Every structure is written in C-alpha cells, then in structure tokens.
C-alpha cells in the first residue's frame, strides 16, 4: 500500500525505497537450508507469518514439516533487519 500511494503521488524515491525493502524481505526464501520447493517457499512464508503473529502456527500439510531451529532464526533475522519484528 505504501508503494502504491507513493506511486500515485509521483514519489519515485519512496517507490524505489519500498521496492528495495520488499526485496530484502523476500530473502526469507533463501536464508534457509535443508528445505526446498514447497517446504522452502510456503514454509518460509508461514514461518514468517507465525513469527509476526499473523498465523497461529507454522504447521505445514503432512508430510511436510514446519521449519525449526536455525531456519526459524534465519527468517526471524530477516524480519528483524527489516523492521517487521
């Protein structure tokens, strides 16, 4: 929404800054290890939403397991570094 409002106002510096911020947040998908595909993409998203208090649980459909340990901490760091926690 911030990016859209900035674009509507012609504030291209803010549009770029917000795009850069969104790009940094997208690193939740590449800071994990030992997971790939659905487990990595959706798993990282669900973990981030859980850490932010939006989802009650990072549980994945069976047989995929929720992320744990270092993967959760890596996602937490991306969120913290970008002001989301």
N, CA, C and O atoms as a Maestro MAE file, in Angstrom:
{
 s_m_m2io_version
 :::
 2.0.0
}

f_m_ct {
 s_m_title
 :::
 protein
 m_atom[340] {
  # First column is atom index #
  i_m_mmod_type
  r_m_x_coord
  r_m_y_coord
  r_m_z_coord
  i_m_residue_number
  s_m_chain_name
  s_m_pdb_residue_name
  s_m_pdb_atom_name
  i_m_atomic_number
  :::
  1 25 0.818 -1.184 0.000 1 A "UNK " " N  " 7
  2 3 0.000 0.000 0.000 1 A "UNK " " CA " 6
  3 2 0.872 1.263 0.000 1 A "UNK " " C  " 6
  4 15 0.565 2.238 -0.685 1 A "UNK " " O  " 8
  5 25 1.966 1.232 0.779 2 A "UNK " " N  " 7
  6 3 2.843 2.405 0.809 2 A "UNK " " CA " 6
  7 2 3.439 2.682 -0.568 2 A "UNK " " C  " 6
  8 15 3.558 3.832 -0.990 2 A "UNK " " O  " 8
  9 25 3.809 1.612 -1.252 3 A "UNK " " N  " 7
  10 3 4.405 1.779 -2.570 3 A "UNK " " CA " 6
  11 2 3.366 2.332 -3.547 3 A "UNK " " C  " 6
  12 15 3.668 3.216 -4.349 3 A "UNK " " O  " 8
  13 25 2.160 1.815 -3.474 4 A "UNK " " N  " 7
  14 3 1.091 2.282 -4.352 4 A "UNK " " CA " 6
  15 2 0.795 3.761 -4.116 4 A "UNK " " C  " 6
  16 15 0.678 4.532 -5.068 4 A "UNK " " O  " 8
  17 25 0.677 4.152 -2.855 5 A "UNK " " N  " 7
  18 3 0.395 5.558 -2.534 5 A "UNK " " CA " 6
  19 2 1.524 6.464 -3.011 5 A "UNK " " C  " 6
  20 15 1.277 7.553 -3.529 5 A "UNK " " O  " 8
  21 25 2.756 6.013 -2.836 6 A "UNK " " N  " 7
  22 3 3.895 6.810 -3.301 6 A "UNK " " CA " 6
  23 2 3.869 6.949 -4.816 6 A "UNK " " C  " 6
  24 15 4.141 8.026 -5.347 6 A "UNK " " O  " 8
  25 25 3.542 5.864 -5.517 7 A "UNK " " N  " 7
  26 3 3.468 5.926 -6.982 7 A "UNK " " CA " 6
  27 2 2.362 6.870 -7.426 7 A "UNK " " C  " 6
  28 15 2.543 7.644 -8.366 7 A "UNK " " O  " 8
  29 25 1.234 6.811 -6.766 8 A "UNK " " N  " 7
  30 3 0.126 7.701 -7.116 8 A "UNK " " CA " 6
  31 2 0.506 9.167 -6.912 8 A "UNK " " C  " 6
  32 15 0.023 10.051 -7.621 8 A "UNK " " O  " 8
  33 25 1.387 9.412 -5.924 9 A "UNK " " N  " 7
  34 3 1.832 10.774 -5.641 9 A "UNK " " CA " 6
  35 2 3.040 11.172 -6.497 9 A "UNK " " C  " 6
  36 15 3.494 12.314 -6.435 9 A "UNK " " O  " 8
  37 25 3.556 10.236 -7.290 10 A "UNK " " N  " 7
  38 3 4.722 10.533 -8.113 10 A "UNK " " CA " 6
  39 2 6.021 10.596 -7.312 10 A "UNK " " C  " 6
  40 15 7.007 11.179 -7.764 10 A "UNK " " O  " 8
  41 25 6.017 9.998 -6.127 11 A "UNK " " N  " 7
  42 3 7.186 9.994 -5.246 11 A "UNK " " CA " 6
  43 2 8.040 8.768 -5.564 11 A "UNK " " C  " 6
  44 15 7.987 7.764 -4.852 11 A "UNK " " O  " 8
  45 25 8.822 8.856 -6.629 12 A "UNK " " N  " 7
  46 3 9.558 7.712 -7.132 12 A "UNK " " CA " 6
  47 2 10.693 7.280 -6.226 12 A "UNK " " C  " 6
  48 15 11.074 6.110 -6.242 12 A "UNK " " O  " 8
  49 25 11.240 8.181 -5.442 13 A "UNK " " N  " 7
  50 3 12.290 7.794 -4.484 13 A "UNK " " CA " 6
  51 2 11.707 6.859 -3.423 13 A "UNK " " C  " 6
  52 15 12.346 5.880 -3.036 13 A "UNK " " O  " 8
  53 25 10.499 7.162 -2.956 14 A "UNK " " N  " 7
  54 3 9.840 6.301 -1.976 14 A "UNK " " CA " 6
  55 2 9.429 4.981 -2.606 14 A "UNK " " C  " 6
  56 15 9.530 3.934 -1.966 14 A "UNK " " O  " 8
  57 25 8.968 5.014 -3.851 15 A "UNK " " N  " 7
  58 3 8.621 3.777 -4.557 15 A "UNK " " CA " 6
  59 2 9.850 2.866 -4.617 15 A "UNK " " C  " 6
  60 15 9.753 1.677 -4.312 15 A "UNK " " O  " 8
  61 25 10.988 3.409 -5.001 16 A "UNK " " N  " 7
  62 3 12.215 2.613 -5.078 16 A "UNK " " CA " 6
  63 2 12.625 2.103 -3.709 16 A "UNK " " C  " 6
  64 15 12.997 0.937 -3.575 16 A "UNK " " O  " 8
  65 25 12.567 2.944 -2.694 17 A "UNK " " N  " 7
  66 3 12.955 2.521 -1.343 17 A "UNK " " CA " 6
  67 2 12.061 1.387 -0.862 17 A "UNK " " C  " 6
  68 15 12.545 0.432 -0.253 17 A "UNK " " O  " 8
  69 25 10.771 1.481 -1.128 18 A "UNK " " N  " 7
  70 3 9.848 0.417 -0.707 18 A "UNK " " CA " 6
  71 2 10.099 -0.863 -1.494 18 A "UNK " " C  " 6
  72 15 10.019 -1.956 -0.934 18 A "UNK " " O  " 8
  73 25 10.400 -0.744 -2.784 19 A "UNK " " N  " 7
  74 3 10.721 -1.928 -3.579 19 A "UNK " " CA " 6
  75 2 11.990 -2.594 -3.061 19 A "UNK " " C  " 6
  76 15 12.068 -3.820 -2.983 19 A "UNK " " O  " 8
  77 25 12.973 -1.788 -2.710 20 A "UNK " " N  " 7
  78 3 14.211 -2.331 -2.150 20 A "UNK " " CA " 6
  79 2 13.932 -3.044 -0.824 20 A "UNK " " C  " 6
  80 15 14.502 -4.102 -0.556 20 A "UNK " " O  " 8
  81 25 13.066 -2.471 -0.003 21 A "UNK " " N  " 7
  82 3 12.703 -3.084 1.279 21 A "UNK " " CA " 6
  83 2 11.990 -4.416 1.039 21 A "UNK " " C  " 6
  84 15 12.301 -5.407 1.699 21 A "UNK " " O  " 8
  85 25 11.054 -4.450 0.118 22 A "UNK " " N  " 7
  86 3 10.349 -5.689 -0.197 22 A "UNK " " CA " 6
  87 2 11.312 -6.752 -0.715 22 A "UNK " " C  " 6
  88 15 11.165 -7.935 -0.409 22 A "UNK " " O  " 8
  89 25 12.286 -6.329 -1.494 23 A "UNK " " N  " 7
  90 3 13.292 -7.263 -1.988 23 A "UNK " " CA " 6
  91 2 14.076 -7.874 -0.831 23 A "UNK " " C  " 6
  92 15 14.349 -9.075 -0.834 23 A "UNK " " O  " 8
  93 25 14.434 -7.070 0.142 24 A "UNK " " N  " 7
  94 3 15.171 -7.583 1.303 24 A "UNK " " CA " 6
  95 2 14.315 -8.566 2.100 24 A "UNK " " C  " 6
  96 15 14.820 -9.581 2.579 24 A "UNK " " O  " 8
  97 25 13.042 -8.273 2.243 25 A "UNK " " N  " 7
  98 3 12.136 -9.176 2.961 25 A "UNK " " CA " 6
  99 2 12.015 -10.507 2.227 25 A "UNK " " C  " 6
  100 15 11.851 -11.550 2.861 25 A "UNK " " O  " 8
  101 25 12.092 -10.482 0.916 26 A "UNK " " N  " 7
  102 3 11.956 -11.719 0.139 26 A "UNK " " CA " 6
  103 2 13.084 -12.702 0.410 26 A "UNK " " C  " 6
  104 15 13.008 -13.855 -0.015 26 A "UNK " " O  " 8
  105 25 14.118 -12.274 1.103 27 A "UNK " " N  " 7
  106 3 15.213 -13.188 1.427 27 A "UNK " " CA " 6
  107 2 14.810 -14.263 2.429 27 A "UNK " " C  " 6
  108 15 15.603 -15.161 2.713 27 A "UNK " " O  " 8
  109 25 13.596 -14.194 2.972 28 A "UNK " " N  " 7
  110 3 13.146 -15.290 3.845 28 A "UNK " " CA " 6
  111 2 13.186 -16.611 3.087 28 A "UNK " " C  " 6
  112 15 13.269 -17.673 3.705 28 A "UNK " " O  " 8
  113 25 13.130 -16.561 1.750 29 A "UNK " " N  " 7
  114 3 13.137 -17.792 0.953 29 A "UNK " " CA " 6
  115 2 14.530 -18.334 0.710 29 A "UNK " " C  " 6
  116 15 14.677 -19.512 0.385 29 A "UNK " " O  " 8
  117 25 15.554 -17.515 0.857 30 A "UNK " " N  " 7
  118 3 16.884 -18.033 0.543 30 A "UNK " " CA " 6
  119 2 17.849 -18.072 1.729 30 A "UNK " " C  " 6
  120 15 19.040 -18.323 1.546 30 A "UNK " " O  " 8
  121 25 17.352 -17.830 2.927 31 A "UNK " " N  " 7
  122 3 18.219 -17.923 4.106 31 A "UNK " " CA " 6
  123 2 18.107 -19.276 4.799 31 A "UNK " " C  " 6
  124 15 18.833 -19.551 5.754 31 A "UNK " " O  " 8
  125 25 17.207 -20.110 4.323 32 A "UNK " " N  " 7
  126 3 17.014 -21.414 4.941 32 A "UNK " " CA " 6
  127 2 17.920 -22.453 4.294 32 A "UNK " " C  " 6
  128 15 18.440 -22.254 3.196 32 A "UNK " " O  " 8
  129 25 18.096 -23.560 4.995 33 A "UNK " " N  " 7
  130 3 18.892 -24.643 4.420 33 A "UNK " " CA " 6
  131 2 18.209 -25.972 4.718 33 A "UNK " " C  " 6
  132 15 17.509 -26.127 5.720 33 A "UNK " " O  " 8
  133 25 18.433 -26.920 3.821 34 A "UNK " " N  " 7
  134 3 17.877 -28.249 4.003 34 A "UNK " " CA " 6
  135 2 16.418 -28.380 3.610 34 A "UNK " " C  " 6
  136 15 15.812 -29.430 3.821 34 A "UNK " " O  " 8
  137 25 15.848 -27.329 3.044 35 A "UNK " " N  " 7
  138 3 14.462 -27.374 2.566 35 A "UNK " " CA " 6
  139 2 14.424 -26.805 1.160 35 A "UNK " " C  " 6
  140 15 15.243 -25.959 0.799 35 A "UNK " " O  " 8
  141 25 13.478 -27.268 0.375 36 A "UNK " " N  " 7
  142 3 13.374 -26.765 -0.987 36 A "UNK " " CA " 6
  143 2 11.940 -26.878 -1.470 36 A "UNK " " C  " 6
  144 15 11.094 -27.491 -0.818 36 A "UNK " " O  " 8
  145 25 11.684 -26.285 -2.606 37 A "UNK " " N  " 7
  146 3 10.348 -26.345 -3.191 37 A "UNK " " CA " 6
  147 2 9.291 -25.810 -2.250 37 A "UNK " " C  " 6
  148 15 9.476 -24.787 -1.591 37 A "UNK " " O  " 8
  149 25 8.178 -26.524 -2.199 38 A "UNK " " N  " 7
  150 3 7.037 -26.134 -1.372 38 A "UNK " " CA " 6
  151 2 7.432 -25.936 0.088 38 A "UNK " " C  " 6
  152 15 7.011 -24.969 0.724 38 A "UNK " " O  " 8
  153 25 8.238 -26.850 0.617 39 A "UNK " " N  " 7
  154 3 8.650 -26.768 2.022 39 A "UNK " " CA " 6
  155 2 9.443 -25.492 2.283 39 A "UNK " " C  " 6
  156 15 9.320 -24.886 3.347 39 A "UNK " " O  " 8
  157 25 10.254 -25.088 1.314 40 A "UNK " " N  " 7
  158 3 11.053 -23.885 1.473 40 A "UNK " " CA " 6
  159 2 10.263 -22.614 1.261 40 A "UNK " " C  " 6
  160 15 10.343 -21.692 2.072 40 A "UNK " " O  " 8
  161 25 9.503 -22.552 0.186 41 A "UNK " " N  " 7
  162 3 8.758 -21.333 -0.138 41 A "UNK " " CA " 6
  163 2 7.597 -21.078 0.792 41 A "UNK " " C  " 6
  164 15 7.567 -20.069 1.497 41 A "UNK " " O  " 8
  165 25 6.645 -21.984 0.800 42 A "UNK " " N  " 7
  166 3 5.458 -21.819 1.655 42 A "UNK " " CA " 6
  167 2 5.864 -21.932 3.121 42 A "UNK " " C  " 6
  168 15 5.328 -21.229 3.978 42 A "UNK " " O  " 8
  169 25 6.819 -22.826 3.404 43 A "UNK " " N  " 7
  170 3 7.283 -22.979 4.779 43 A "UNK " " CA " 6
  171 2 7.896 -21.699 5.334 43 A "UNK " " C  " 6
  172 15 7.633 -21.331 6.479 43 A "UNK " " O  " 8
  173 25 8.707 -21.023 4.536 44 A "UNK " " N  " 7
  174 3 9.312 -19.764 4.966 44 A "UNK " " CA " 6
  175 2 8.235 -18.702 5.173 44 A "UNK " " C  " 6
  176 15 8.275 -17.955 6.151 44 A "UNK " " O  " 8
  177 25 7.278 -18.635 4.255 45 A "UNK " " N  " 7
  178 3 6.192 -17.672 4.364 45 A "UNK " " CA " 6
  179 2 5.375 -17.918 5.630 45 A "UNK " " C  " 6
  180 15 5.090 -16.982 6.377 45 A "UNK " " O  " 8
  181 25 4.996 -19.175 5.875 46 A "UNK " " N  " 7
  182 3 4.196 -19.493 7.059 46 A "UNK " " CA " 6
  183 2 4.981 -19.234 8.345 46 A "UNK " " C  " 6
  184 15 4.419 -18.774 9.339 46 A "UNK " " O  " 8
  185 25 6.270 -19.530 8.322 47 A "UNK " " N  " 7
  186 3 7.102 -19.261 9.488 47 A "UNK " " CA " 6
  187 2 7.160 -17.764 9.766 47 A "UNK " " C  " 6
  188 15 7.030 -17.341 10.915 47 A "UNK " " O  " 8
  189 25 7.353 -16.960 8.726 48 A "UNK " " N  " 7
  190 3 7.390 -15.506 8.888 48 A "UNK " " CA " 6
  191 2 6.062 -14.986 9.427 48 A "UNK " " C  " 6
  192 15 6.042 -14.161 10.341 48 A "UNK " " O  " 8
  193 25 4.967 -15.458 8.872 49 A "UNK " " N  " 7
  194 3 3.649 -15.012 9.336 49 A "UNK " " CA " 6
  195 2 3.406 -15.424 10.790 49 A "UNK " " C  " 6
  196 15 2.777 -14.688 11.550 49 A "UNK " " O  " 8
  197 25 3.900 -16.590 11.169 50 A "UNK " " N  " 7
  198 3 3.777 -17.045 12.553 50 A "UNK " " CA " 6
  199 2 4.617 -16.165 13.472 50 A "UNK " " C  " 6
  200 15 4.144 -15.748 14.530 50 A "UNK " " O  " 8
  201 25 5.846 -15.880 13.086 51 A "UNK " " N  " 7
  202 3 6.709 -15.028 13.904 51 A "UNK " " CA " 6
  203 2 6.125 -13.633 14.079 51 A "UNK " " C  " 6
  204 15 6.308 -13.004 15.122 51 A "UNK " " O  " 8
  205 25 5.423 -13.151 13.061 52 A "UNK " " N  " 7
  206 3 4.819 -11.820 13.117 52 A "UNK " " CA " 6
  207 2 3.485 -11.817 13.851 52 A "UNK " " C  " 6
  208 15 2.892 -10.757 14.053 52 A "UNK " " O  " 8
  209 25 3.002 -13.005 14.258 53 A "UNK " " N  " 7
  210 3 1.746 -13.087 14.995 53 A "UNK " " CA " 6
  211 2 0.517 -13.081 14.118 53 A "UNK " " C  " 6
  212 15 -0.595 -12.926 14.623 53 A "UNK " " O  " 8
  213 25 0.685 -13.246 12.810 54 A "UNK " " N  " 7
  214 3 -0.444 -13.247 11.882 54 A "UNK " " CA " 6
  215 2 -1.058 -14.634 11.791 54 A "UNK " " C  " 6
  216 15 -2.280 -14.775 11.754 54 A "UNK " " O  " 8
  217 25 -0.206 -15.666 11.755 55 A "UNK " " N  " 7
  218 3 -0.662 -17.059 11.757 55 A "UNK " " CA " 6
  219 2 -0.444 -17.628 13.150 55 A "UNK " " C  " 6
  220 15 0.551 -17.315 13.803 55 A "UNK " " O  " 8
  221 25 -1.363 -18.452 13.602 56 A "UNK " " N  " 7
  222 3 -1.225 -19.093 14.911 56 A "UNK " " CA " 6
  223 2 -0.153 -20.162 14.924 56 A "UNK " " C  " 6
  224 15 0.384 -20.483 15.984 56 A "UNK " " O  " 8
  225 25 0.167 -20.718 13.772 57 A "UNK " " N  " 7
  226 3 1.081 -21.848 13.706 57 A "UNK " " CA " 6
  227 2 1.776 -21.880 12.344 57 A "UNK " " C  " 6
  228 15 1.194 -21.468 11.341 57 A "UNK " " O  " 8
  229 25 3.024 -22.370 12.305 58 A "UNK " " N  " 7
  230 3 3.700 -22.548 11.032 58 A "UNK " " CA " 6
  231 2 3.492 -23.955 10.458 58 A "UNK " " C  " 6
  232 15 4.204 -24.365 9.542 58 A "UNK " " O  " 8
  233 25 2.517 -24.688 10.999 59 A "UNK " " N  " 7
  234 3 2.280 -26.069 10.597 59 A "UNK " " CA " 6
  235 2 2.044 -26.168 9.095 59 A "UNK " " C  " 6
  236 15 1.324 -25.364 8.503 59 A "UNK " " O  " 8
  237 25 2.668 -27.171 8.502 60 A "UNK " " N  " 7
  238 3 2.532 -27.446 7.074 60 A "UNK " " CA " 6
  239 2 1.697 -28.705 6.900 60 A "UNK " " C  " 6
  240 15 1.631 -29.524 7.816 60 A "UNK " " O  " 8
  241 25 1.055 -28.882 5.743 61 A "UNK " " N  " 7
  242 3 0.315 -30.113 5.496 61 A "UNK " " CA " 6
  243 2 1.259 -31.314 5.473 61 A "UNK " " C  " 6
  244 15 2.381 -31.222 4.975 61 A "UNK " " O  " 8
  245 25 0.800 -32.423 6.008 62 A "UNK " " N  " 7
  246 3 1.622 -33.634 6.001 62 A "UNK " " CA " 6
  247 2 1.912 -34.067 4.582 62 A "UNK " " C  " 6
  248 15 1.025 -33.963 3.734 62 A "UNK " " O  " 8
  249 25 3.064 -34.529 4.287 63 A "UNK " " N  " 7
  250 3 4.161 -34.932 5.158 63 A "UNK " " CA " 6
  251 2 5.201 -33.840 5.390 63 A "UNK " " C  " 6
  252 15 6.241 -34.115 5.988 63 A "UNK " " O  " 8
  253 25 4.955 -32.613 4.939 64 A "UNK " " N  " 7
  254 3 5.927 -31.529 5.081 64 A "UNK " " CA " 6
  255 2 5.951 -31.057 6.534 64 A "UNK " " C  " 6
  256 15 4.905 -30.857 7.152 64 A "UNK " " O  " 8
  257 25 7.134 -30.886 7.058 65 A "UNK " " N  " 7
  258 3 7.290 -30.440 8.439 65 A "UNK " " CA " 6
  259 2 7.532 -28.940 8.490 65 A "UNK " " C  " 6
  260 15 8.126 -28.357 7.584 65 A "UNK " " O  " 8
  261 25 7.064 -28.335 9.559 66 A "UNK " " N  " 7
  262 3 7.309 -26.910 9.780 66 A "UNK " " CA " 6
  263 2 8.803 -26.680 9.983 66 A "UNK " " C  " 6
  264 15 9.523 -27.574 10.428 66 A "UNK " " O  " 8
  265 25 9.254 -25.490 9.658 67 A "UNK " " N  " 7
  266 3 10.660 -25.158 9.858 67 A "UNK " " CA " 6
  267 2 10.964 -25.068 11.343 67 A "UNK " " C  " 6
  268 15 10.105 -24.713 12.150 67 A "UNK " " O  " 8
  269 25 12.192 -25.395 11.685 68 A "UNK " " N  " 7
  270 3 12.621 -25.359 13.078 68 A "UNK " " CA " 6
  271 2 14.026 -24.782 13.178 68 A "UNK " " C  " 6
  272 15 14.688 -24.541 12.168 68 A "UNK " " O  " 8
  273 25 14.458 -24.568 14.387 69 A "UNK " " N  " 7
  274 3 15.843 -24.228 14.699 69 A "UNK " " CA " 6
  275 2 16.446 -23.085 13.924 69 A "UNK " " C  " 6
  276 15 15.913 -21.976 13.899 69 A "UNK " " O  " 8
  277 25 17.581 -23.374 13.284 70 A "UNK " " N  " 7
  278 3 18.335 -22.339 12.576 70 A "UNK " " CA " 6
  279 2 17.541 -21.699 11.449 70 A "UNK " " C  " 6
  280 15 17.724 -20.516 11.164 70 A "UNK " " O  " 8
  281 25 16.670 -22.452 10.808 71 A "UNK " " N  " 7
  282 3 15.861 -21.873 9.734 71 A "UNK " " CA " 6
  283 2 14.910 -20.823 10.285 71 A "UNK " " C  " 6
  284 15 14.752 -19.757 9.689 71 A "UNK " " O  " 8
  285 25 14.277 -21.108 11.409 72 A "UNK " " N  " 7
  286 3 13.369 -20.137 12.029 72 A "UNK " " CA " 6
  287 2 14.169 -18.889 12.430 72 A "UNK " " C  " 6
  288 15 13.721 -17.763 12.212 72 A "UNK " " O  " 8
  289 25 15.327 -19.092 13.002 73 A "UNK " " N  " 7
  290 3 16.138 -17.954 13.441 73 A "UNK " " CA " 6
  291 2 16.628 -17.118 12.265 73 A "UNK " " C  " 6
  292 15 16.721 -15.895 12.373 73 A "UNK " " O  " 8
  293 25 16.942 -17.760 11.148 74 A "UNK " " N  " 7
  294 3 17.371 -17.020 9.954 74 A "UNK " " CA " 6
  295 2 16.225 -16.162 9.418 74 A "UNK " " C  " 6
  296 15 16.438 -15.021 9.008 74 A "UNK " " O  " 8
  297 25 15.025 -16.708 9.422 75 A "UNK " " N  " 7
  298 3 13.852 -15.943 8.981 75 A "UNK " " CA " 6
  299 2 13.573 -14.812 9.961 75 A "UNK " " C  " 6
  300 15 13.266 -13.693 9.550 75 A "UNK " " O  " 8
  301 25 13.677 -15.097 11.252 76 A "UNK " " N  " 7
  302 3 13.475 -14.064 12.281 76 A "UNK " " CA " 6
  303 2 14.438 -12.889 12.045 76 A "UNK " " C  " 6
  304 15 14.045 -11.728 12.156 76 A "UNK " " O  " 8
  305 25 15.692 -13.200 11.719 77 A "UNK " " N  " 7
  306 3 16.681 -12.132 11.499 77 A "UNK " " CA " 6
  307 2 16.301 -11.256 10.302 77 A "UNK " " C  " 6
  308 15 16.420 -10.032 10.368 77 A "UNK " " O  " 8
  309 25 15.847 -11.876 9.214 78 A "UNK " " N  " 7
  310 3 15.420 -11.078 8.057 78 A "UNK " " CA " 6
  311 2 14.282 -10.144 8.467 78 A "UNK " " C  " 6
  312 15 14.282 -8.966 8.110 78 A "UNK " " O  " 8
  313 25 13.323 -10.667 9.209 79 A "UNK " " N  " 7
  314 3 12.193 -9.839 9.652 79 A "UNK " " CA " 6
  315 2 12.659 -8.719 10.575 79 A "UNK " " C  " 6
  316 15 12.220 -7.578 10.434 79 A "UNK " " O  " 8
  317 25 13.540 -9.033 11.511 80 A "UNK " " N  " 7
  318 3 14.059 -8.008 12.429 80 A "UNK " " CA " 6
  319 2 14.841 -6.949 11.669 80 A "UNK " " C  " 6
  320 15 14.668 -5.753 11.906 80 A "UNK " " O  " 8
  321 25 15.691 -7.381 10.764 81 A "UNK " " N  " 7
  322 3 16.512 -6.441 9.994 81 A "UNK " " CA " 6
  323 2 15.673 -5.490 9.152 81 A "UNK " " C  " 6
  324 15 16.134 -4.415 8.769 81 A "UNK " " O  " 8
  325 25 14.434 -5.894 8.865 82 A "UNK " " N  " 7
  326 3 13.566 -5.072 8.025 82 A "UNK " " CA " 6
  327 2 12.417 -4.433 8.797 82 A "UNK " " C  " 6
  328 15 11.441 -3.967 8.208 82 A "UNK " " O  " 8
  329 25 12.545 -4.418 10.118 83 A "UNK " " N  " 7
  330 3 11.576 -3.708 10.960 83 A "UNK " " CA " 6
  331 2 10.223 -4.364 11.087 83 A "UNK " " C  " 6
  332 15 9.244 -3.698 11.425 83 A "UNK " " O  " 8
  333 25 10.144 -5.666 10.822 84 A "UNK " " N  " 7
  334 3 8.862 -6.340 10.919 84 A "UNK " " CA " 6
  335 2 8.683 -7.069 12.243 84 A "UNK " " C  " 6
  336 15 7.597 -7.572 12.530 84 A "UNK " " O  " 8
  337 25 9.723 -7.131 13.043 85 A "UNK " " N  " 7
  338 3 9.640 -7.700 14.395 85 A "UNK " " CA " 6
  339 2 10.269 -6.741 15.370 85 A "UNK " " C  " 6
  340 15 10.309 -7.018 16.569 85 A "UNK " " O  " 8
  :::
 }
 m_bond[339] {
  # First column is bond index #
  i_m_from
  i_m_to
  i_m_order
  :::
  1 1 2 1
  2 2 3 1
  3 3 4 2
  4 3 5 1
  5 5 6 1
  6 6 7 1
  7 7 8 2
  8 7 9 1
  9 9 10 1
  10 10 11 1
  11 11 12 2
  12 11 13 1
  13 13 14 1
  14 14 15 1
  15 15 16 2
  16 15 17 1
  17 17 18 1
  18 18 19 1
  19 19 20 2
  20 19 21 1
  21 21 22 1
  22 22 23 1
  23 23 24 2
  24 23 25 1
  25 25 26 1
  26 26 27 1
  27 27 28 2
  28 27 29 1
  29 29 30 1
  30 30 31 1
  31 31 32 2
  32 31 33 1
  33 33 34 1
  34 34 35 1
  35 35 36 2
  36 35 37 1
  37 37 38 1
  38 38 39 1
  39 39 40 2
  40 39 41 1
  41 41 42 1
  42 42 43 1
  43 43 44 2
  44 43 45 1
  45 45 46 1
  46 46 47 1
  47 47 48 2
  48 47 49 1
  49 49 50 1
  50 50 51 1
  51 51 52 2
  52 51 53 1
  53 53 54 1
  54 54 55 1
  55 55 56 2
  56 55 57 1
  57 57 58 1
  58 58 59 1
  59 59 60 2
  60 59 61 1
  61 61 62 1
  62 62 63 1
  63 63 64 2
  64 63 65 1
  65 65 66 1
  66 66 67 1
  67 67 68 2
  68 67 69 1
  69 69 70 1
  70 70 71 1
  71 71 72 2
  72 71 73 1
  73 73 74 1
  74 74 75 1
  75 75 76 2
  76 75 77 1
  77 77 78 1
  78 78 79 1
  79 79 80 2
  80 79 81 1
  81 81 82 1
  82 82 83 1
  83 83 84 2
  84 83 85 1
  85 85 86 1
  86 86 87 1
  87 87 88 2
  88 87 89 1
  89 89 90 1
  90 90 91 1
  91 91 92 2
  92 91 93 1
  93 93 94 1
  94 94 95 1
  95 95 96 2
  96 95 97 1
  97 97 98 1
  98 98 99 1
  99 99 100 2
  100 99 101 1
  101 101 102 1
  102 102 103 1
  103 103 104 2
  104 103 105 1
  105 105 106 1
  106 106 107 1
  107 107 108 2
  108 107 109 1
  109 109 110 1
  110 110 111 1
  111 111 112 2
  112 111 113 1
  113 113 114 1
  114 114 115 1
  115 115 116 2
  116 115 117 1
  117 117 118 1
  118 118 119 1
  119 119 120 2
  120 119 121 1
  121 121 122 1
  122 122 123 1
  123 123 124 2
  124 123 125 1
  125 125 126 1
  126 126 127 1
  127 127 128 2
  128 127 129 1
  129 129 130 1
  130 130 131 1
  131 131 132 2
  132 131 133 1
  133 133 134 1
  134 134 135 1
  135 135 136 2
  136 135 137 1
  137 137 138 1
  138 138 139 1
  139 139 140 2
  140 139 141 1
  141 141 142 1
  142 142 143 1
  143 143 144 2
  144 143 145 1
  145 145 146 1
  146 146 147 1
  147 147 148 2
  148 147 149 1
  149 149 150 1
  150 150 151 1
  151 151 152 2
  152 151 153 1
  153 153 154 1
  154 154 155 1
  155 155 156 2
  156 155 157 1
  157 157 158 1
  158 158 159 1
  159 159 160 2
  160 159 161 1
  161 161 162 1
  162 162 163 1
  163 163 164 2
  164 163 165 1
  165 165 166 1
  166 166 167 1
  167 167 168 2
  168 167 169 1
  169 169 170 1
  170 170 171 1
  171 171 172 2
  172 171 173 1
  173 173 174 1
  174 174 175 1
  175 175 176 2
  176 175 177 1
  177 177 178 1
  178 178 179 1
  179 179 180 2
  180 179 181 1
  181 181 182 1
  182 182 183 1
  183 183 184 2
  184 183 185 1
  185 185 186 1
  186 186 187 1
  187 187 188 2
  188 187 189 1
  189 189 190 1
  190 190 191 1
  191 191 192 2
  192 191 193 1
  193 193 194 1
  194 194 195 1
  195 195 196 2
  196 195 197 1
  197 197 198 1
  198 198 199 1
  199 199 200 2
  200 199 201 1
  201 201 202 1
  202 202 203 1
  203 203 204 2
  204 203 205 1
  205 205 206 1
  206 206 207 1
  207 207 208 2
  208 207 209 1
  209 209 210 1
  210 210 211 1
  211 211 212 2
  212 211 213 1
  213 213 214 1
  214 214 215 1
  215 215 216 2
  216 215 217 1
  217 217 218 1
  218 218 219 1
  219 219 220 2
  220 219 221 1
  221 221 222 1
  222 222 223 1
  223 223 224 2
  224 223 225 1
  225 225 226 1
  226 226 227 1
  227 227 228 2
  228 227 229 1
  229 229 230 1
  230 230 231 1
  231 231 232 2
  232 231 233 1
  233 233 234 1
  234 234 235 1
  235 235 236 2
  236 235 237 1
  237 237 238 1
  238 238 239 1
  239 239 240 2
  240 239 241 1
  241 241 242 1
  242 242 243 1
  243 243 244 2
  244 243 245 1
  245 245 246 1
  246 246 247 1
  247 247 248 2
  248 247 249 1
  249 249 250 1
  250 250 251 1
  251 251 252 2
  252 251 253 1
  253 253 254 1
  254 254 255 1
  255 255 256 2
  256 255 257 1
  257 257 258 1
  258 258 259 1
  259 259 260 2
  260 259 261 1
  261 261 262 1
  262 262 263 1
  263 263 264 2
  264 263 265 1
  265 265 266 1
  266 266 267 1
  267 267 268 2
  268 267 269 1
  269 269 270 1
  270 270 271 1
  271 271 272 2
  272 271 273 1
  273 273 274 1
  274 274 275 1
  275 275 276 2
  276 275 277 1
  277 277 278 1
  278 278 279 1
  279 279 280 2
  280 279 281 1
  281 281 282 1
  282 282 283 1
  283 283 284 2
  284 283 285 1
  285 285 286 1
  286 286 287 1
  287 287 288 2
  288 287 289 1
  289 289 290 1
  290 290 291 1
  291 291 292 2
  292 291 293 1
  293 293 294 1
  294 294 295 1
  295 295 296 2
  296 295 297 1
  297 297 298 1
  298 298 299 1
  299 299 300 2
  300 299 301 1
  301 301 302 1
  302 302 303 1
  303 303 304 2
  304 303 305 1
  305 305 306 1
  306 306 307 1
  307 307 308 2
  308 307 309 1
  309 309 310 1
  310 310 311 1
  311 311 312 2
  312 311 313 1
  313 313 314 1
  314 314 315 1
  315 315 316 2
  316 315 317 1
  317 317 318 1
  318 318 319 1
  319 319 320 2
  320 319 321 1
  321 321 322 1
  322 322 323 1
  323 323 324 2
  324 323 325 1
  325 325 326 1
  326 326 327 1
  327 327 328 2
  328 327 329 1
  329 329 330 1
  330 330 331 1
  331 331 332 2
  332 331 333 1
  333 333 334 1
  334 334 335 1
  335 335 336 2
  336 335 337 1
  337 337 338 1
  338 338 339 1
  339 339 340 2
  :::
 }
}
